[in-house]
């Protein structure tokens, strides 16, 4: 199929409303619809009314489709992202803490500087360059205090990893040589190290989706974490689910929180969110029919 140049002109808010109504979307409150288009945008909302289209090529809506339905899905997705940001923060902090503790005691405070601790020297050089950049631009008070007192070019890992991005941290862990210490960290979280590598990468991806306000509802993830074969904690009984859908990555979060906060209320909070938005179809998140019977989700 040959490509063509994009030549559609921008539409005014009023013309956007006219176009939506011509396509069959019911808009009972035009001032509210105008407000939504001004403050959220037509394009962002389109991801939530896409399932309402009967003809996705001609952009014709199903009978009785309303803009309120699309906005309701948008609100659910926004609250879901907020919930996941709060939970992934706990996971990120716990991984930083464990990584720094285990390797500092085994290999010294500056283990992350030593290329022999890593499988790929080139990747380590790239990661360490990013760490140095983050150190130089950090405005944290403890970093200023370190620079003022010590001659070392960079602080020990328990300081440095606090200002290292989660993405760089993920790459750093993946590139570590397959040692007892690397396995110890993964086992602490109840996983083999190779599986844990993919899970950290996926949690970073999830965190970025949520932080950048990208749609989490009805999303196929571009990163597919490995399915654990012999998990050490409660996992899904039914593993015949897609590992690139929201359900799987939320289950990963529930799994890791068993270690980080055994008394967590994550699953309760998620169920309360579904109760608040009863029209949300969990199948659009990749949830199987019997998901509530899973011990992990009880």
Order of alpha helices (4+ residues) and beta strands (2+ residues): alpha-alpha-alpha-beta-beta-alpha-alpha-alpha-alpha-alpha-alpha-alpha-alpha-alpha
